[in-house]
């Protein structure tokens, strides 16, 4: 009984990691809360749950159902484990040199970059200092509740920090990571820059961004990763699992 309470406490703790991101609601915390809710219910009702499994196992359709569910979970956990390894590896891929830095946008509150976006921009500013020959593309269109485009807010933030305005290029049409990369290359190709690219975004996002960049014809892809607040990490990490699955299936 004590072991069950320990397991239940761990499960509730994991559930709270998804709940604490509210009022932000996205695919990551929705999937996490639903899954952990089912796991917690099974733990609380462990004896009835075991009796149900035993009853199902007594018939052929039940055996097929339980075996299929077990295989699905085994494959699923293996799949997200591999994705997590690749996501972690992608965020540790800093360049020795770069000529093209691309900052991927996220939410702007009115005219001010959100805390997550400010962290990306702080990393981009340091990258511009480290690579004085590089240009920096700030990429992001105008979303709901945003008074200006993400790109405009990003450029203003960098200039206010002391960045050279002449080194900043705005891409202000995109509404997704796929469009971030696609529209950026449309601009930089016309300006004569190559397709070696250094992406600035949160670490959890680097792997999918690099796959999209490669699909769009990028050469060498490197990364500078922004810090993600721990309370958001689980939610956005799970969201990336779903985003990567969407990429494998639909190609964007």
HELIX and SHEET records of a PDB file:
HELIX    1   1 UNK A    2  UNK A   19  1                                  18    
HELIX    2   2 UNK A   27  UNK A   44  1                                  18    
HELIX    3   3 UNK A   46  UNK A   57  1                                  12    
HELIX    4   4 UNK A   60  UNK A   90  1                                  31    
HELIX    5   5 UNK A  115  UNK A  130  1                                  16    
HELIX    6   6 UNK A  150  UNK A  161  1                                  12    
HELIX    7   7 UNK A  165  UNK A  167  5                                   3    
HELIX    8   8 UNK A  177  UNK A  190  1                                  14    
HELIX    9   9 UNK A  203  UNK A  205  5                                   3    
HELIX   10  10 UNK A  206  UNK A  215  1                                  10    
HELIX   11  11 UNK A  230  UNK A  250  1                                  21    
SHEET    1   A 5 UNK A 168  UNK A 171  0                                        
SHEET    2   A 5 UNK A 135  UNK A 139  1                                        
SHEET    3   A 5 UNK A 100  UNK A 104  1                                        
SHEET    4   A 5 UNK A 197  UNK A 202  1                                        
SHEET    5   A 5 UNK A 221  UNK A 226  1                                        
SHEET    1   B 2 UNK A 108  UNK A 109  0                                        
SHEET    2   B 2 UNK A 112  UNK A 113 -1                                        
END                                                                             
